[in-house]
Amino acid sequence: MINSKLNLTNVKRTVEDLSNTPQMRLTTALKLREENNVEQAKSELRTLIEKFSGTDEAKKASQILKEIEESERKKKEEAEKKRLLGFKALKETSTTKVGEVSLKFTSINSVSQWNFDDYGSEYRLRKAERGNIYINAKVAISADNKDPNLPPISVYKAENGELRLLGTMGYEFVRWKDYGSYLGNYADYGNDFSHTKTISFSCGLQITQNDLDNNAIFVVVKNQNCFYRSTDRFSNPPVKYKESGCNVKNKLTVDDFDNDYILLKVFNRNKL
């Protein structure tokens, strides 16, 4: 009976010793890091370095610990920069991916006249009302999906430390093959994702000239695809992209740009 107890104690001790090897501790630390349990991972690494100094595992643990601490330092610096600079810390981008679609913006400008639906001999346009101006974005959208939804592109103005929504742009096609396809007499496969991977769109929103002259204006895209393809045989053109359930926020803070919104362009950044 005594021998059985001794054997069981020895087995337990052996298991504990095996679980306390530098290899096992390093594996545990790496697993904790992958699971984002950073503090526990650091504790495990420090224990490994202290107990098994000079081993290859301890050297690896020292390097990993340095990487973790450097990453934390950079995150703290970015957080402090964002706190101090607010919207000034945000960076513009002309290319981004939202879900299943990739967007490449070729221009984002203010224009008195928004042009689209070019079919060779003519094009369609909308002129801004007196005292107004259009914010116009030209974008090439690519998708592997044959019927993707598209993301909302919205315009905000900076006001009292936050961004206030002025509106969301509408989507129009840049061009059509010819007048017949524009009328819907036959298909234009160049404007159909089931046949073409990349399609060019012109997007626009009318805002007041006063807002553009006196405020920092932000053009952003929400990380959500909620404009869907709609077909109406009796409309010209017969195909449109319409909004459904985008729920674009009326006000944005700088924290909204961590995951949900992407900055495309700022007009009058000097007014921030």
Secondary structure, 3 states (H helix, E strand, C coil): CHHHHHHHHHHHHHHHHHHCCHHHHHHHHHHHHHCCCHHHHHHHHHHHHHHCCCCHHHHHHHHHHHHHHHHHHHHHHHHHHHHHHHHHHCCCCCEEEECCEEEEEEEEEEECEEEECECCCCCEEEECCCCEEEEEEEEEEEECCCCCCECCEEEEEEECCEEEEEEECEEEECECCCHHHHHCCCCCHHHCCCCCCEEEEEEEEEEEHHHHHHCCEEEEEECCCCEEEEECCCCCCCEEEEECCCCCCCEECHHHHCCCEEEEEEECHHHC
